[in-house]
Amino acid sequence: MTQPFELPSFYVPHPARLNPHLEEARAHSTGWAREMGMLEGSGIWDQADLEAHDYGLLCAYTHPDASAEVLSLVTDWYVWVFFFDDHFLDMFKRTNDRQAGKVHLDRLPLFMPADPAAEMPEPENPVEAGLADLWRRTVPEMGEDWRIRFAESTRNLLRESLWELANIDEGRVANPVEYIEMRRKVGGAPWSAQLVEYAVGAEVPKEVSGSRALRVLMDAFSDGVHLRNDIFSYQREVEDEGELSNGILVLERFLECSTQEAADAVNDLLTSRLQQFENTVFTELPVLFEETGLDPEGRARVLAYAKGLQDWQSGGHEWHLRSSRYMNGGGAAESSGGEVPQPPAGNWWDQYAIGGIGTSALDILRKGAVSAQAPAARRARSHGHVPYQAVGPSLVPEFRLPYDRRLSPHLDGARERSVRWAQRMGLLAADPDLPGSGIWDADSLRDYDLPLCAAGIHPDATPDQLDLASSWLVWGTWADDYYPRAFGGARDLAGAKASNERLAQFMPVDDTPAPEPRNALERGLADIWERTAALLDADGRGRFREAVETMLTSWVWEVANRIQNRVPDPVDYLEMRRSTFGSELTTSLARTGLGGALPAEVYAHGSMRAMEHAAVDYAAMANDLFSYQKEIEYEGELNNAVLVVQNFFGCDYPAAVRIVEDLMHARLDQFQHVVRKELPVMYQDFGLDTAARELLEGYVADLENWLAGILGWHRDCHRYGAADLARHFGASVERDLVEGPTAAVPFGPTGLGTASLRLPAPGR
């Protein structure tokens, strides 16, 4: 069969190595699969299928240093997960039988009890039998934190198969952001990452397992695994099986390009994700180790885990080149002579540092690549942006939003009261105790008209609620303008983190008294926290505080990008943008009207998260379009979706605007799809009564108001227009292109300018 495209040149900086216990793992996995009922008589595989797929070879490449016993067990896990996938395809995907598929999936968690000694039901099919056996053999070796995380990843892997099934039933191809999110769950790479902990004998310490750095390592690893698989499996999945969950197909449809162009774009994204992995190892792990005080043994475990993930990437690539399961003939990715590198002499860190992370330059020299899309050139371009370039007025498209904006009748009063509040807090004058302040005055605050945003987000708010919402918006926007000015230009990452630690003290969740505020930033937060916390119970205050802290932490991430002069990786940017945009905070506040009427599982459901993420992405990208001139020309920002797209695709500003606009509307379409198609199914799955459904429908209406209010505010405020910027920043600003603005440069407000969208009032 003719291949639909030529394989691209992959970024594989770390050579694959083969575990010497390969033959033992092959023999063991064949016997185990037969014992579990996966071969003859299963209707899915026979021994010839299993031998052709050669999962023993996959695991021998991806876990080159595992012992014979560990390698055999890990291979059994992969035999099971691939059998599950093929079994689910044959039994439920081909027949589009969602109900039977759900019944099948709902039973599987029964074979992963949190207590390893707990009894399990009697298995009814090979999938259940295999899972029960593997769980009993694996979990006694691992700690409770790992067992919880691994069970969750396995449940995600299983349950999100229903998402694929629903898309096949509708003939629907996901948008790129939705696809990346869902592929992590259904593709199983987070699950693979946690098996790496078992295979290398390096369980990640609990005190860092939930950190951003470890999450990004797992996510970047997962995306790399999945995008690579999409390239190799396109022909089998799309042309033979009719699958719609493939990254090449997603980009073909979204970019309206050829299969070859989409394959090359997927490979570029794969490269970007692997370089994000490297950046995280070298810039975030050392900081994490110091901040948490992790002991040397814990640090060694994290580094061994990171090396294990890199071994998996390289080994997985080599297996794809050799397995009969995939398209792997010819092309730039052709393997060289079948030689398999063996472990070099010396310790593992020497190998890791020389042949592993951060060696894309060697990759370029080895392959002789000169393309602008080559890994070394891509890395250089990400760090090569020249700030403060004149870009002209922001190109703002006609947005397609089907929701009408309604405004609170109390808007006019809130406008003047918000100015008086900001004056009392000290936000409208230079504060001697807050270096870098004095960024706003009363006129600029009136121009920004933040109560207009609050009045659109909460059209039914009472005067008090609207005042509180406006105060949050003023404080949040001011703080978001302040952080890049005070900490980004000065390259003061420690100062930003110290500021966050102080601010956290002004959000007590119990009766603990807050300290005396030392400056306007702390004074403003202390005031609005006290007014807001009085409306929440203890759990609500805890969730609310966590949401605010997530936003503050994301601003530190923005400062770190400024310090590195690094345009973010597109996936990392979009996911962090939700936090810089304060989405956790806005959804937490919007839910306060729901009280405790709904179980937490409803809020955590994939459809709820997809709906919220789609809405937030639409609004955040709209802000990036409006604020492009402000951020790129006047503030020297790197954290903007349009710039991220320009950097990734190497395209000009108008082309990037078109791509961002298309992605915005794809996310809006997904929001509407979830509301129309997925929420009714979720209602049925949870057995929600009429009252609960009405509450959730009210929450959907809140999000629609939120979208309409935010877009209307962008159009009507005086924060982003060319004339507004000249007035706020000065018509002529001399800029230092190397060090950033000097102290003599007349400052206006700086930052992403998006906190104004973040903080609607509590209550509805």
C-alpha positions in Angstrom: 0.0 0.0 0.0 1.3 3.4 -0.9 2.2 5.6 2.0 0.1 8.8 2.2 3.1 11.0 3.1 6.8 10.8 3.5 8.0 10.4 7.1 9.6 13.6 8.4 13.0 14.0 10.0 12.4 13.4 13.7 14.2 15.0 16.6 15.8 12.1 18.5 18.7 13.4 20.4 19.1 10.4 22.7 20.1 7.1 21.1 17.8 4.1 21.8 19.3 1.2 23.7 18.0 -2.4 23.9 17.5 -4.2 27.1 19.4 -7.5 27.2 16.4 -9.4 28.6 14.3 -9.0 25.5 13.9 -12.7 24.6 12.8 -13.5 28.2 10.2 -10.7 28.1 8.9 -11.9 24.7 8.5 -15.5 25.9 6.9 -14.5 29.2 4.4 -12.1 27.6 3.2 -14.7 25.1 2.6 -17.2 27.8 0.9 -14.6 30.0 -1.4 -13.4 27.2 -2.5 -17.0 26.4 -3.1 -17.6 30.2 -5.3 -14.5 30.3 -7.4 -15.6 27.3 -6.1 -12.9 24.9 -4.9 -15.2 22.1 -6.6 -18.1 20.4 -10.4 -17.9 20.9 -10.5 -14.3 21.9 -11.6 -13.1 18.5 -9.1 -10.3 18.8 -5.6 -11.7 18.5 -3.8 -14.9 17.8 -0.1 -15.6 18.5 0.9 -14.4 15.1 -0.6 -11.0 15.8 1.1 -10.7 19.2 4.5 -11.7 17.7 4.1 -9.2 14.8 3.3 -6.4 17.2 6.3 -7.3 19.3 5.5 -5.5 22.5 8.5 -7.2 24.1 10.7 -5.2 21.7 8.8 -2.0 22.6 9.4 -2.5 26.3 13.0 -3.6 25.8 13.7 -0.3 23.9 11.7 1.9 26.2 13.0 0.4 29.5 16.6 -0.5 28.6 17.9 -0.7 32.2 15.1 -2.8 33.7 15.8 -6.2 35.3 14.4 -9.3 33.6 11.6 -9.6 36.1 10.6 -5.9 35.9 10.8 -5.9 32.1 8.5 -9.0 31.9 5.9 -7.3 34.1 6.1 -4.0 32.2 5.7 -5.9 29.0 2.6 -7.6 30.3 1.1 -4.2 31.1 1.7 -3.1 27.5 0.2 -6.3 26.1 -2.8 -5.7 28.2 -3.3 -2.0 27.2 -2.9 -2.7 23.5 -5.3 -5.7 23.8 -7.8 -3.4 25.6 -7.5 -0.9 22.7 -8.0 -3.5 20.0 -10.8 -5.2 22.0 -12.6 -1.9 22.6 -12.3 -1.1 18.9 -13.7 -4.4 17.8 -16.5 -4.7 20.4 -17.7 -1.1 20.7 -16.1 1.4 18.3 -16.9 -0.6 15.1 -20.4 -1.1 16.3 -20.8 2.4 17.8 -22.3 0.8 20.9 -21.7 3.5 23.6 -23.9 2.0 26.2 -22.3 -1.4 26.1 -18.9 0.3 26.1 -19.8 2.3 29.2 -20.9 -0.9 31.0 -17.6 -2.5 30.1 -15.5 0.5 31.3 -17.4 1.0 34.5 -16.4 -2.5 35.7 -12.7 -2.1 35.2 -11.9 0.2 38.2 -13.2 -2.6 40.4 -10.0 -4.4 39.5 -7.8 -1.5 40.8 -8.7 -1.2 44.5 -6.8 1.4 46.6 -6.1 -1.3 49.2 -3.9 -4.0 47.5 -5.4 -6.6 49.9 -9.0 -5.8 48.9 -11.1 -8.5 47.1 -11.9 -8.1 43.4 -14.9 -9.5 41.5 -14.5 -12.5 39.3 -13.2 -11.4 35.8 -15.6 -11.9 33.0 -13.3 -11.3 30.0 -9.6 -11.2 29.1 -9.4 -7.4 29.8 -10.6 -7.8 33.3 -8.5 -10.9 34.0 -5.3 -9.2 32.8 -5.9 -6.0 34.8 -6.7 -8.0 38.0 -3.5 -10.0 37.6 -1.3 -7.0 36.8 -2.7 -4.9 39.7 -1.9 -7.6 42.2 1.6 -8.1 40.9 2.5 -4.4 40.7 1.1 -2.3 43.4 2.7 -4.0 46.4 6.0 -2.6 45.2 4.8 1.0 45.1 3.7 3.7 47.7 0.1 4.9 48.2 0.7 8.2 46.3 1.8 6.3 43.2 -1.1 3.8 43.5 -3.6 6.7 43.5 -2.0 8.4 40.6 -1.6 5.3 38.5 -5.2 4.2 39.1 -6.4 7.6 38.1 -4.3 7.5 34.9 -5.7 4.1 34.1 -9.3 5.2 34.6 -8.7 8.2 32.4 -7.2 5.9 29.7 -10.2 3.7 29.9 -13.1 6.1 30.3 -12.0 8.6 27.7 -12.4 5.9 25.1 -16.1 7.0 25.2 -15.0 10.4 23.9 -13.4 8.8 20.9 -16.5 6.6 20.4 -18.8 9.7 20.5 -16.7 11.5 17.9 -16.7 8.5 15.6 -20.5 8.2 16.0 -20.9 11.9 14.9 -18.1 11.9 12.3 -16.5 14.7 14.3 -12.8 15.7 14.2 -11.6 17.5 17.3 -10.0 21.0 17.2 -6.2 21.0 18.0 -6.4 22.1 21.6 -9.2 19.7 22.4 -7.3 16.9 20.7 -4.1 17.4 22.7 -6.0 17.4 26.0 -8.1 14.3 25.2 -5.2 12.4 23.6 -3.3 12.5 26.8 -6.1 10.7 28.5 -7.1 8.2 25.9 -3.6 7.7 24.5 -2.2 6.5 27.7 1.2 8.2 27.8 0.6 9.6 31.4 0.0 6.0 32.3 3.2 5.0 30.6 5.1 7.8 32.5 4.0 6.4 35.8 5.0 2.9 34.7 8.5 4.4 34.1 8.6 5.2 37.9 8.1 1.5 38.6 10.5 0.3 35.8 13.4 2.5 36.9 12.8 2.0 40.6 12.4 5.7 41.2 9.0 6.6 42.5 8.6 10.4 42.4 8.5 11.9 45.9 5.0 12.9 47.0 6.2 16.4 48.0 6.9 17.2 44.3 4.7 14.9 42.4 1.9 17.5 42.1 4.3 20.4 41.1 4.1 22.3 37.8 7.6 21.0 36.8 6.6 17.3 37.2 3.3 17.9 35.5 4.9 19.6 32.5 7.5 16.7 32.3 4.7 14.2 32.1 2.6 16.3 29.7 5.4 17.1 27.4 6.5 13.4 27.4 2.9 12.3 26.8 2.4 14.7 23.9 5.7 13.6 22.4 4.7 9.9 22.6 1.2 10.6 21.1 2.3 12.9 18.3 5.0 10.5 17.2 2.5 7.7 17.2 0.0 9.7 15.2 2.6 10.1 12.5 3.4 6.4 12.3 -0.1 5.2 12.7 -2.0 7.6 10.4 -2.3 5.1 7.6 -3.6 2.3 9.8 -5.9 4.5 11.9 -7.3 6.9 9.4 -7.3 4.9 6.2 -8.0 1.4 7.5 -9.9 1.8 10.8 -11.7 5.1 10.1 -10.3 6.7 13.3 -10.8 10.4 13.7 -8.5 10.8 16.7 -5.2 11.5 14.9 -3.2 14.6 15.1 -2.4 14.7 11.4 -6.0 14.5 10.5 -6.8 17.2 13.1 -4.4 19.6 11.5 -5.4 18.7 8.0 -8.9 19.8 8.8 -8.0 22.8 10.9 -5.3 24.2 8.6 -7.0 23.0 5.4 -3.7 21.7 4.2 -2.3 18.6 2.6 -1.5 15.4 4.5 2.2 16.0 4.0 2.0 19.5 5.4 0.0 18.4 8.3 2.5 15.6 9.1 5.3 18.1 9.0 3.4 20.4 11.3 2.7 17.6 13.8 6.4 16.7 13.7 7.3 20.4 14.4 4.9 20.3 17.4 6.5 17.1 18.6 9.9 18.8 18.5 8.6 21.7 20.4 7.2 19.5 23.1 10.5 17.6 23.5 12.3 20.9 23.8 9.8 22.0 26.4 10.7 18.8 28.3 14.4 19.8 28.2 13.7 23.4 29.2 11.7 22.1 32.2 14.5 19.8 33.3 17.2 22.5 33.2 15.3 25.6 34.3 12.5 24.4 36.6 13.8 21.2 38.4 16.8 22.9 40.1 14.5 25.6 41.4 11.9 23.1 42.6 14.6 21.1 44.4 15.8 24.1 46.3 12.3 25.5 47.1 11.1 22.2 48.5 14.3 21.3 50.2 14.2 17.9 48.6 16.9 15.6 49.9 19.6 14.2 47.6 17.9 10.8 47.4 14.7 12.4 46.3 16.4 14.6 43.7 18.2 11.5 42.3 14.8 9.8 42.0 13.3 12.7 40.0 16.3 12.8 37.7 16.2 9.0 37.2 12.6 9.4 36.3 13.3 12.1 33.8 16.0 10.0 32.2 13.5 7.1 32.1 11.1 9.3 30.2 13.7 10.2 27.7 14.7 6.6 27.3 11.0 5.9 26.6 10.9 8.6 23.8 13.9 7.3 22.0 13.0 3.6 22.4 9.5 4.2 21.4 10.7 5.9 18.2 13.0 3.0 17.4 10.1 0.5 18.0 7.8 2.4 15.7 10.4 2.1 12.9 10.4 -1.6 13.3 6.9 -2.7 14.3 4.6 -4.2 11.6 1.8 -2.3 13.3 2.8 1.0 11.7 3.8 2.8 8.5 7.5 3.0 8.6 9.0 2.5 5.2 11.4 5.0 3.7 11.4 8.7 4.3 13.7 10.9 6.3 13.1 8.8 9.4 14.5 5.6 7.9 16.5 3.7 10.5 20.2 3.4 9.9 21.1 -0.2 9.2 19.3 -1.7 12.2 22.2 -1.1 14.6 21.0 -0.8 18.1 23.3 1.2 20.5 24.1 -0.5 23.7 24.7 1.2 27.1 27.9 3.2 27.1 30.5 2.9 29.7 30.3 5.2 32.7 27.5 6.3 35.0 24.0 7.1 33.8 24.4 10.9 34.4 27.3 11.1 32.0 25.2 9.4 29.4 22.2 11.6 30.2 24.2 14.8 29.9 26.2 14.0 26.8 23.7 12.0 24.7 20.4 13.2 26.0 18.6 16.3 27.0 19.7 19.5 25.3 21.7 18.0 22.4 19.6 19.2 19.5 22.7 20.8 18.0 24.2 17.4 17.7 21.0 16.2 16.0 21.5 19.0 13.4 25.1 18.1 12.8 24.4 14.4 12.5 21.6 14.8 9.9 23.0 17.9 8.1 19.7 19.6 8.4 19.5 23.3 7.4 15.8 23.9 7.4 14.4 26.7 9.5 12.2 24.1 11.0 15.1 22.0 12.3 15.3 21.5 16.0 18.3 23.8 16.7 16.9 26.6 14.6 13.5 26.2 16.3 15.1 26.5 19.7 17.1 29.6 18.7 14.1 31.3 17.2 12.2 30.7 20.5 14.9 32.7 22.4 15.6 35.2 19.6 12.6 37.5 19.7 13.5 41.2 19.8 11.2 43.0 22.1 9.6 46.4 21.7 9.2 46.2 17.9 6.8 48.6 16.3 3.9 46.5 15.1 1.2 49.1 14.5 -2.5 48.9 15.6 -3.7 45.5 16.7 -5.5 43.6 13.9 -8.9 42.8 15.5 -11.2 40.5 13.4 -14.9 40.3 13.5 -15.7 37.9 16.3 -18.5 35.4 16.0 -20.1 35.2 19.4 -23.8 34.3 19.5 -24.5 35.6 23.0 -25.9 39.1 23.6 -24.4 41.2 26.3 -26.6 42.5 29.1 -25.3 45.2 31.5 -26.1 45.6 35.2 -28.3 48.7 35.8 -25.9 49.6 38.7 -22.9 50.2 36.4 -22.7 54.0 36.7 -22.5 54.0 40.5 -19.9 51.1 40.4 -17.7 53.2 38.1 -17.1 56.0 40.6 -17.1 53.8 43.7 -14.3 51.6 42.1 -12.2 54.7 41.6 -12.7 55.8 45.2 -11.8 52.3 46.4 -8.6 52.2 44.4 -7.6 55.5 45.8 -8.2 54.3 49.4 -6.1 51.2 48.7 -3.2 53.4 47.3 -3.3 51.9 43.8 -3.5 55.2 42.0 -0.3 56.8 43.2 3.3 55.8 43.6 3.7 53.8 46.8 7.1 54.3 48.5 6.8 50.8 50.0 6.2 49.2 46.6 9.0 49.9 44.1 7.7 50.1 40.5 4.2 51.2 41.5 2.5 54.4 40.4 1.5 52.8 37.1 -2.1 54.0 37.1 -4.0 57.2 38.0 -7.7 58.0 38.2 -7.9 58.9 34.5 -6.3 55.6 33.3 -8.6 53.6 35.6 -11.6 55.4 34.2 -10.3 54.6 30.7 -10.0 50.9 31.5 -13.6 50.9 32.8 -13.3 47.7 34.7 -16.8 47.9 36.2 -18.1 47.7 32.6 -16.5 44.3 32.4 -18.0 43.3 35.7 -21.4 44.6 34.7 -21.4 42.4 31.6 -20.1 39.3 33.4 -22.8 39.7 36.1 -25.7 41.5 34.6 -28.0 40.5 37.5 -25.6 41.5 40.3 -26.7 43.6 43.2 -24.9 46.9 43.8 -22.8 45.3 46.5 -21.9 42.3 44.3 -21.0 44.6 41.4 -18.8 46.7 43.6 -17.0 43.6 44.9 -16.6 42.3 41.4 -15.2 45.6 40.2 -12.8 45.7 43.1 -11.4 42.3 42.2 -11.1 43.4 38.6 -9.2 46.6 39.6 -6.9 44.8 41.9 -6.2 41.9 39.6 -5.6 44.0 36.6 -3.3 46.4 38.5 -1.4 43.4 39.9 -1.1 41.8 36.5 0.3 45.1 35.1 2.6 45.4 38.1 4.3 42.0 38.0 6.1 42.2 34.6 7.1 45.8 35.4 8.5 45.1 38.9 9.9 41.6 38.3 10.2 40.9 34.6 12.3 43.8 33.5 14.5 43.4 36.6 14.8 39.6 36.1 13.7 39.2 39.7 12.1 35.7 39.9 12.9 35.5 43.6 11.1 38.8 44.2 8.0 37.6 42.4 7.9 34.5 44.4 8.4 36.4 47.7 5.6 38.7 46.7 3.3 35.7 46.2 4.3 34.2 49.6 3.3 37.5 51.3 0.0 37.7 49.4 -1.0 34.2 50.4 -1.0 35.4 54.1 -3.8 37.8 53.3 -6.2 35.0 52.3 -6.8 33.0 55.6 -9.3 30.2 55.2 -9.9 30.0 59.0 -9.8 32.5 61.9 -6.1 33.1 61.5 -5.5 36.8 61.5 -3.8 38.3 58.4 -0.7 40.4 58.9 -0.8 44.2 58.6 -0.5 45.1 54.9 2.8 46.8 53.9 1.8 48.3 50.6 -1.0 48.9 48.2 -0.9 45.5 46.6 -1.3 43.7 49.9 -3.9 46.3 51.2 -6.1 45.8 48.2 -6.1 42.0 48.4 -6.6 42.0 52.2 -9.7 44.2 51.7 -11.4 42.2 48.9 -10.5 38.9 50.5 -12.2 39.8 53.7 -15.3 41.0 51.9 -15.4 37.8 49.7 -14.5 35.2 52.3 -17.5 36.3 54.4 -19.7 35.0 51.7 -18.1 31.5 51.5 -17.9 28.5 53.8 -14.5 27.0 54.8 -14.4 24.7 51.8 -15.3 27.5 49.5 -12.6 29.8 50.9 -10.1 27.0 50.5 -11.0 26.5 46.8 -11.1 30.3 46.3 -7.6 30.8 47.8 -6.2 28.0 45.7 -7.6 29.6 42.6 -6.0 33.0 43.4 -2.7 31.3 44.2 -2.8 29.4 40.9 -3.2 32.8 39.1 -0.3 34.4 41.1 2.0 31.4 40.4 1.2 31.6 36.7 2.4 35.2 36.7 5.8 34.0 38.0 5.8 31.6 34.9 5.4 34.7 32.7 8.2 36.4 34.5 10.4 33.4 34.0 9.7 33.5 30.2 10.7 37.2 30.2 14.0 36.3 32.0 14.8 33.6 29.5 13.6 35.8 26.6 11.7 32.7 25.5 8.5 32.6 23.4 6.6 29.8 25.0 5.9 26.4 23.5 2.3 26.6 22.0 0.8 23.9 24.2 2.4 25.1 27.4 1.3 28.6 26.6 -2.4 27.8 26.0 -2.5 25.7 29.1 -0.8 28.2 31.3 -2.8 31.0 29.7 -5.9 29.7 31.5 -4.2 30.3 34.8 -2.7 33.7 33.8 -6.3 34.5 32.7 -7.6 33.4 36.1 -9.9 30.7 34.9 -9.7 28.6 38.0 -10.7 31.7 40.0 -13.6 32.7 37.7 -15.1 29.2 37.6 -14.7 28.8 41.3 -16.6 32.1 41.9 -19.2 31.3 39.3 -19.9 28.0 41.1 -20.5 29.7 44.4 -24.2 30.1 43.5 -24.4 26.3 43.1 -23.5 25.7 46.7 -23.1 22.0 47.6 -26.0 20.8 45.6 -23.8 18.9 43.1 -21.1 16.3 43.9 -17.5 17.2 43.2 -17.4 14.4 40.6 -19.7 16.5 38.4 -17.3 19.5 38.4 -14.3 17.2 37.7 -16.1 15.4 34.8 -14.3 15.7 31.5 -17.2 17.4 29.8 -17.4 20.1 32.4 -13.7 20.8 32.2 -13.8 20.8 28.4 -16.7 23.3 28.5 -14.8 25.6 30.9 -11.5 25.3 29.0 -13.1 26.0 25.7 -14.8 29.2 27.0 -11.7 30.4 28.7 -9.5 29.8 25.7 -11.9 31.8 23.5 -11.8 34.8 25.8 -8.0 34.6 26.5 -7.2 34.5 22.8 -9.6 37.4 22.2 -7.6 39.4 24.7 -4.3 38.4 23.0 -5.7 39.8 19.7 -6.9 43.1 21.2 -3.7 43.5 23.3 -1.1 42.6 20.7 0.2 46.1 20.1 0.1 47.0 23.8 2.1 43.9 24.7 4.5 43.5 21.9 5.3 47.1 21.0 4.9 48.9 24.3 5.6 46.3 27.0 8.1 43.9 25.3 6.0 40.9 26.2 6.5 37.4 24.9 3.4 35.8 26.4 0.8 36.3 23.7 -0.9 33.8 21.5 -0.4 35.7 18.3 3.4 35.9 18.9 3.4 32.2 19.9 1.8 31.3 16.6 4.2 33.6 14.6 7.1 31.9 16.3 5.9 28.3 15.9 4.8 28.5 12.2 7.4 31.2 11.2 4.6 33.2 9.7 3.8 36.9 9.6 1.4 38.9 11.9 -1.7 38.8 9.7 -1.4 35.0 9.1 -1.0 34.4 12.8 -4.1 36.5 13.5 -6.1 34.3 11.1 -4.9 31.2 12.8 -5.7 32.5 16.3 -9.1 33.6 15.1 -9.8 30.2 13.6 -8.7 28.5 16.8 -10.9 30.8 18.9 -13.9 29.9 16.9 -13.1 26.2 16.9 -13.1 26.5 20.7 -16.4 28.3 20.6 -17.8 25.5 18.5 -16.6 23.0 21.0 -18.2 24.9 23.9 -21.5 24.7 22.1 -21.0 21.1 21.2 -20.3 20.1 24.8 -23.4 22.0 26.0 -25.6 20.5 23.2 -24.3 17.0 23.1 -22.1 16.0 26.0 -23.8 17.6 29.0 -27.1 15.7 28.4 -25.1 12.4 28.4 -23.3 13.5 31.6 -26.7 14.2 33.2 -27.8 10.7 32.4 -24.5 9.1 33.6 -24.8 10.8 37.0 -28.6 10.4 37.2 -29.0 14.2 37.9 -32.5 15.3 38.8 -34.4 18.3 37.4 -33.1 20.7 40.0 -29.5 19.7 39.5 -29.8 20.1 35.8 -31.3 23.5 36.1 -28.4 24.5 38.3 -25.9 23.4 35.7 -27.9 25.1 32.9 -27.7 28.3 35.0 -23.9 27.8 35.2 -23.8 27.5 31.4 -25.7 30.8 31.1 -23.2 32.3 33.5 -20.4 31.3 31.2 -22.2 32.7 28.2 -22.6 36.0 30.1 -19.0 35.8 30.9 -18.0 35.5 27.3 -20.3 38.3 26.1 -19.2 40.6 28.9 -15.5 40.1 28.3 -15.8 40.6 24.5 -18.0 43.7 24.9 -15.6 45.2 27.4 -12.6 44.8 25.0 -14.5 46.6 22.3 -15.7 49.5 24.5 -12.9 50.2 27.0 -10.0 52.5 26.2 -7.1 50.2 27.1 -6.0 48.7 23.8 -6.6 51.1 20.9 -3.7 52.8 19.2 -4.7 56.3 20.4 -5.3 54.9 24.0 -1.8 53.4 24.0 -0.2 56.6 22.8 -2.0 58.5 25.6 -1.1 56.0 28.3 2.5 55.3 27.3 3.4 58.5 25.7 3.4 59.2 21.9 7.2 58.6 21.7 8.9 56.0 23.8 12.7 55.4 23.5 13.2 51.7 24.2 16.3 49.7 25.1 16.1 46.6 23.0 18.7 44.7 25.0 18.0 45.4 28.6 14.3 46.4 28.3 13.0 49.8 29.4 15.3 51.9 31.5 14.2 53.8 34.6 13.9 57.0 32.5 11.3 55.5 30.1 7.8 56.8 30.9 5.9 53.8 32.0 2.3 53.1 31.5 0.6 49.9 32.7 2.5 46.8 31.7 1.7 43.1 31.6 -0.7 40.9 29.8 -3.6 43.2 30.6 -5.9 40.3 31.1 -6.6 40.2 34.8 -9.5 42.5 34.2 -11.3 39.5 32.8 -10.6 37.2 35.6 -12.6 37.9 38.7 -16.3 38.1 38.6 -18.2 38.8 41.8 -19.3 36.0 44.0 -22.9 35.2 43.8 -24.9 35.4 40.6 
